[in-house]
């Protein structure tokens, strides 16, 4: 099954809704403005009072205008890239994908280009917003933010990153932080390194995913590198590369996959680790343990996952013969035959840091990312954008002994 496409938290059995997603249609206010002048005048005080009440709420925080502008650009990027998809038929396609995900029928969920695109515009958007803020807002450590700001070529490999959130969110953060850096070099001029040598600048992205998501990443790449799209994070093709390879990381890794990880400054595994463990605890543990051999010293590994749903993992199950299947430590046998019940964060920490091969840089078991209220107030996107409660781990690969 596709590694990064497990059902979103909102599709759990306790939250499944039969109501279809709706596209918000913006009315042409020019035809109704005159008729509503009196109503608007009479309701001015009421509106102001409601606004003040919302702003005085302890849950309301004002977003930096520059960050908010980049948020809006991210939304526009999704809408421009798949503008043909926003039709009255879209809610029906989304509902079909949602139902298949709820039933864990991944083949049916992604058996057409339209369904892949519907998943992207419905569920990848909020994650792209979150990734941008996590990087630019130091959620993934000052080290990660600093790397995005440096004047050298940055290489990022994303495991399970084919559905569009990574390419948009990471590119938006890269463009934002580079433009915010003091005295950036002109786009047409190379940076000058130590000793007067030219330093190659830019962003190289590699996406590894179980399913065929290359058409999605290619579409976003076309939008991001198109100077006519009026994007705040437009990048010339000489400054960005994006490649998507079909790779199940629980099977032997291809030479291309190994090469992309070996050269990466940052490896991300975003909303994918829990799904990997649920598929095969043994193979997943083996994959994480192999990262030390594959990656270079100093490389950063970023893992983000849901703080609910897949956070608690029963990685060992007692079979009918009384033998445990899977790997890891034995735990207490539960009445249902499960052994363990480990949390994802514990599994990651034990696997990666137990042999002192990785150093923990950031450890958050539950942190909320919320859609800015300003985006909700302006109706900047026609589909629902959801908050996320995240588990975050960032590790630095130690030097070889």
Buried (B, 14 or more C-beta within 10 A) or exposed (E): BBBBBBBBBEBEEEEEEEEEBEEEEEEEEEEEEEEEEEEEEEEEEEEEEEEEEEEEEEEEEEBEEEBBEBBBBBBBBBBBBBEEBBEEEBBEBBBBBBBBBBEEEBEBBBBEEBBBBBBBBBBBBBBBBBBBBBBBEBBBBEBBBEBBBBBEBBBBBBBBBBBBBBBBBBBBBBBBBBEEBEEBBEEEEEBEEEEEEEBEBBBBBBBBBBBBBBEBBEBBBEBBBBEEBEBBBBBEEEBBBBBBBBBBBBEEBEEEBBBBBBBBBBBBBBBBBBBBBBBBBBBBBEBBBBBBEBBBEEBBBBBBBBBBBBBEBBBBBBEEEEEBBBBBEEBEBEEEBBBBEBBBBBBBBBBBBEEEBBEEBBEBBEBEBBBBBBBEEEEBBBBBBBEBBBBBBBBBBBEEE
